[in-house]
Amino acid sequence: MKERLQKIRENAVEKIQAAVDLNALNDARVAILGKKGELTSVLKSMKDVAPEDRPKVGQLVNETREEIEKLLDEAKNRMETAAREAKLRAEVIDVTLPAKKNNVGHRHPNTIALEEVERIFIGMGYEVMEGPEIEYDLYNFEKLNIPEGHPAKDEQDTFYITKDILLRTQTSPCQARAMETGKLPIRMISPGRVFRSDEVDATHSPSFHQIEGLVVDKNITFADLKGTLEEFAKELFGPETKTKFRPHHFPFTEPSAEVDVSCFKCGGKGCRFCKGSGWIEILGCGMVHPHVLEMCGIDPKEYTGFAFGVGLERIALLKYEIDDMRLLYENDIRFLKQF
């Protein structure tokens, strides 16, 4: 029995030394100490040993087992230490190398301009309202005093889905919907995306954004409109900004006007930015046409109102001195990261 145990020990030493990794070492452990291992088979044969010899043989078996387990643990520790050192060498970090910068995104120029406009009008007591981009012809044109066959329809080159449904050409339908509710007075702005069949160039796009405003209350006059837009221009472009109102025509307002602001680059003296005129056109406005009020269920003899509309992209182009609208949508990070 002693010779058999010595042979098992020698075989164990050979297998442990031959193991090149932890998997091979585990195979050696199973072959020697597992349920069907060499040393386990000796323990199972103890029933064949004479009773008087069992204590001595049992002691030899236990000593052999302890010695083999010790060798296995030492080999395992060596392999784990070697693997850990190799991993540390492979994953070494050079703290002198420049760190990787996180590319953190930020708001788009359009978003910055929109939030600035909303802040100004909310400060004046206005509510921000939105409406559907797919709109009925009834709200996009008819309730705004643009009946079928009106020239303004041709000017806007509309995208029609059906005869009565289209992609809205302005955010004014939100105003018509607000007036229809009958909840007066109204002080609102309606920002959103609009669509017109325009060719893409430096100042036009088939999809762009508008911000339109509406006030309806008793005793509203053109003076209220002028005061509101003058305050808006000063908040947006600076306290020295002046405004100029030029007569114009819009089907849904009467009287109507185009609004210019003094050039904030040259102070009105004339420069390349304002094309030498000293003024920059920013929006259209006017008093709400009585017929529009009537179609929305509001008595024009008791209530009056004013409306205005400005292109969001136009504000962004002016505010950040961008000379081509297409830059806002080309997603060139070299351009956008300036903001």
C-alpha positions in Angstrom: 0.0 0.0 0.0 2.9 2.3 0.9 4.4 1.8 -2.6 1.1 2.4 -4.3 0.6 5.7 -2.4 4.2 6.7 -3.3 3.4 6.1 -7.0 0.2 8.1 -6.8 2.2 11.0 -5.2 4.9 10.9 -7.9 2.2 10.9 -10.6 0.5 13.8 -9.0 3.7 15.8 -8.9 4.3 15.1 -12.6 0.7 16.2 -13.5 0.9 19.4 -11.4 4.3 20.4 -12.9 3.0 19.7 -16.4 -0.1 21.9 -15.9 0.3 25.1 -17.9 -2.8 26.9 -16.8 -5.5 26.8 -14.2 -7.8 24.6 -16.3 -5.0 22.0 -16.7 -4.3 22.2 -13.0 -8.0 21.6 -12.2 -7.9 18.5 -14.5 -5.0 17.2 -12.5 -6.9 17.8 -9.2 -9.9 15.9 -10.5 -7.7 13.0 -11.8 -6.1 12.6 -8.4 -8.7 13.7 -5.8 -12.0 13.6 -7.7 -14.7 11.0 -7.2 -13.0 8.7 -9.6 -9.5 9.9 -8.8 -6.5 7.7 -8.0 -6.3 8.6 -4.3 -10.1 8.3 -3.9 -9.9 4.7 -5.3 -7.4 3.9 -2.5 -9.9 5.2 0.1 -12.6 3.1 -1.4 -10.4 0.0 -1.1 -9.8 0.5 2.7 -12.6 -2.1 3.3 -10.2 -4.7 2.0 -7.4 -3.7 4.5 -7.1 -5.8 7.7 -8.7 -4.0 10.6 -5.5 -3.8 12.6 -3.7 -2.1 9.6 -6.4 0.4 8.8 -5.2 3.2 11.2 -1.7 3.1 9.8 -2.9 3.0 6.2 -5.5 5.7 6.8 -2.8 7.9 8.2 -0.6 7.4 5.1 -3.5 8.1 2.8 -4.3 11.4 4.7 -0.7 12.5 4.6 -0.5 11.8 0.9 -3.8 13.7 0.3 -2.5 16.7 2.4 0.8 16.8 0.5 -0.9 16.7 -2.9 -3.5 19.4 -1.9 -0.6 21.6 -0.7 1.2 21.1 -4.0 -2.0 21.9 -5.9 -2.6 25.1 -3.8 1.0 26.3 -4.3 0.7 25.7 -8.1 -2.6 27.5 -8.2 -1.2 30.6 -6.3 1.8 30.7 -8.6 -0.4 30.7 -11.7 -2.9 33.3 -10.4 0.0 35.6 -9.4 1.6 35.2 -12.8 -1.7 35.9 -14.6 -2.4 38.9 -12.5 1.1 40.3 -13.2 0.7 39.7 -16.9 -2.6 41.5 -16.9 -1.2 44.5 -15.0 1.6 44.7 -17.5 -0.8 44.5 -20.4 -3.3 47.1 -18.9 -0.7 49.6 -17.7 -1.9 53.2 -17.9 0.4 55.9 -18.9 -0.8 58.8 -16.7 1.4 61.2 -18.7 -0.8 60.7 -21.9 -3.4 63.4 -22.7 -6.9 62.5 -21.4 -9.7 61.7 -23.8 -12.1 64.6 -24.0 -15.9 64.0 -23.7 -17.8 65.5 -26.6 -20.7 67.2 -24.8 -23.5 68.3 -27.0 -25.4 71.6 -26.7 -28.4 73.4 -27.9 -28.9 74.2 -31.6 -28.9 77.9 -32.7 -32.6 77.7 -33.5 -33.3 76.3 -30.0 -31.3 79.0 -28.4 -33.1 81.7 -30.4 -36.6 80.1 -29.7 -35.9 80.0 -25.9 -34.9 83.6 -25.9 -38.1 84.7 -27.7 -40.2 82.6 -25.4 -38.5 84.1 -22.4 -39.3 87.6 -23.6 -43.0 87.0 -24.3 -43.6 84.9 -21.2 -42.2 87.8 -19.3 -44.9 89.9 -20.9 -47.6 87.5 -19.7 -48.0 85.5 -22.9 -48.8 81.8 -23.1 -46.9 79.4 -25.4 -49.3 77.2 -27.5 -48.7 74.6 -30.1 -50.8 73.0 -32.8 -50.7 70.2 -35.4 -48.3 70.4 -38.3 -50.8 68.5 -40.5 -53.7 71.0 -40.7 -57.1 71.5 -42.3 -57.4 74.0 -45.1 -60.2 75.6 -43.1 -57.8 76.7 -40.3 -54.7 77.3 -42.4 -56.5 79.6 -44.9 -60.3 80.1 -44.7 -60.5 81.2 -41.0 -57.6 83.5 -41.7 -59.6 85.4 -44.4 -57.9 83.5 -47.3 -60.8 81.9 -49.2 -60.5 79.4 -52.1 -59.0 81.1 -55.1 -57.2 83.8 -53.0 -53.8 84.8 -54.5 -52.1 84.3 -51.1 -52.6 80.5 -51.6 -50.5 80.7 -54.7 -47.8 82.7 -52.9 -47.4 80.0 -50.2 -47.1 77.1 -52.7 -48.7 74.7 -50.3 -48.0 70.9 -49.8 -51.5 69.4 -50.0 -52.2 65.8 -48.7 -55.9 65.9 -49.8 -58.1 68.7 -51.0 -58.9 69.7 -47.4 -55.7 68.6 -45.6 -52.2 70.1 -46.0 -48.9 70.7 -44.3 -49.4 74.0 -42.5 -47.8 77.0 -44.1 -47.8 79.1 -41.0 -48.6 78.7 -37.3 -51.6 81.0 -37.5 -54.0 78.1 -37.3 -53.1 77.8 -33.7 -54.4 81.3 -33.2 -57.7 80.5 -35.0 -58.1 77.4 -32.8 -57.4 79.5 -29.6 -60.0 82.1 -30.7 -62.6 79.4 -31.4 -62.5 78.3 -27.7 -64.0 81.6 -26.7 -61.7 82.0 -23.7 -60.9 85.7 -23.7 -58.6 87.6 -23.3 -55.9 85.9 -25.4 -52.2 86.5 -25.1 -50.3 83.8 -26.9 -47.3 82.9 -29.1 -47.4 79.8 -31.3 -43.9 78.6 -32.4 -43.5 75.6 -34.7 -42.4 74.1 -37.9 -44.1 75.1 -41.2 -43.9 74.0 -44.8 -43.9 75.7 -48.1 -42.8 74.6 -51.6 -39.8 76.8 -51.8 -36.5 76.1 -53.5 -33.5 75.7 -51.1 -31.2 78.6 -51.1 -29.4 80.9 -48.6 -32.7 82.4 -47.3 -35.4 79.8 -48.2 -36.2 76.2 -47.3 -39.3 74.0 -47.8 -39.3 73.4 -44.0 -38.6 76.1 -41.5 -40.0 77.6 -38.3 -42.2 80.5 -37.4 -43.2 82.2 -34.2 -46.6 84.0 -34.4 -48.2 86.0 -31.7 -51.8 87.0 -30.9 -53.5 89.3 -28.5 -57.3 89.7 -28.3 -59.0 91.8 -25.7 -61.2 94.9 -25.3 -59.7 98.2 -26.3 -56.6 96.8 -28.0 -55.1 99.3 -30.4 -52.2 99.6 -32.9 -50.4 101.5 -30.1 -50.4 98.3 -28.0 -48.9 96.4 -31.0 -46.2 99.0 -31.5 -45.3 99.1 -27.8 -45.1 95.3 -27.6 -42.9 94.9 -30.7 -40.6 97.8 -29.6 -40.1 96.1 -26.2 -39.5 92.7 -27.9 -36.8 94.2 -30.3 -35.0 95.9 -27.4 -34.9 92.8 -25.4 -33.7 90.7 -28.3 -31.2 93.0 -30.0 -30.3 95.5 -27.3 -31.7 98.5 -25.5 -30.6 101.0 -28.2 -32.6 99.2 -30.9 -35.2 101.3 -32.8 -38.2 100.1 -34.7 -39.9 101.3 -37.9 -43.3 100.3 -39.2 -44.0 100.3 -42.9 -47.5 99.8 -44.4 -48.1 96.4 -45.9 -50.9 94.0 -46.7 -51.8 90.7 -45.1 -55.2 89.1 -45.6 -55.8 88.4 -41.9 -54.8 91.8 -40.5 -56.1 95.3 -41.2 -54.1 97.6 -41.1 -50.9 95.6 -41.6 -47.3 96.5 -41.4 -43.8 95.2 -41.9 -41.4 96.0 -39.0 -37.8 96.9 -39.4 -35.2 97.3 -36.6 -32.2 99.6 -36.6 -29.0 97.7 -37.5 -27.4 96.5 -34.3 -24.1 96.2 -36.0 -23.7 99.8 -37.1 -26.3 101.5 -35.0 -28.2 102.6 -38.1 -25.3 104.2 -39.9 -25.2 101.7 -42.7 -23.0 98.7 -43.2 -22.6 95.4 -45.1 -24.9 93.6 -42.7 -27.9 96.0 -43.3 -26.9 96.6 -46.9 -26.2 100.2 -46.2 -29.7 101.1 -45.3 -29.3 101.1 -41.5 -32.4 99.0 -41.1 -33.2 95.2 -41.0 -36.6 93.7 -41.7 -37.6 91.2 -39.0 -41.4 90.5 -39.0 -44.9 91.3 -40.2 -47.8 92.4 -38.1 -51.2 94.1 -37.9 -54.6 94.4 -36.2 -56.6 91.3 -36.5 -59.1 91.6 -39.3 -62.7 91.9 -38.1 -63.8 89.2 -40.4 -61.3 86.8 -38.8 -62.7 87.6 -35.4 -66.3 86.9 -36.7 -65.4 83.6 -38.2 -63.9 82.5 -34.9 -67.0 83.5 -33.0 -65.7 86.8 -31.5 -67.7 90.0 -31.7 -65.4 92.6 -33.5 -67.5 95.4 -32.1 -66.6 94.4 -28.5 -63.1 92.9 -29.0 -60.1 93.9 -31.0 -56.6 92.4 -31.3 -53.3 92.3 -33.0 -51.1 89.6 -34.5 -47.5 89.3 -35.6 -45.2 86.6 -37.1 -41.5 86.2 -37.3 -39.3 83.5 -38.8 -37.3 81.7 -36.2 -34.4 81.1 -38.6 -34.4 84.8 -39.5 -33.8 85.7 -35.8 -31.1 83.1 -35.5 -29.4 84.4 -38.7 -29.5 88.0 -37.5 -28.6 87.3 -33.9 -25.5 85.2 -34.7 -24.6 86.9 -38.0 -25.0 83.8 -40.2 -25.3 84.6 -43.9 -26.7 81.2 -45.1 -29.8 79.5 -43.7 -28.6 76.1 -45.0 -25.8 76.1 -42.4 -28.4 75.5 -39.7 -29.4 72.2 -41.2 -26.2 70.7 -42.7 -25.1 69.3 -39.3 -21.5 70.4 -39.8 -20.1 70.1 -36.2 -17.4 72.7 -37.0 -20.2 75.2 -37.5 -22.6 74.1 -34.7 -20.0 73.9 -32.0 -19.4 77.7 -32.2 -22.7 78.1 -30.4 
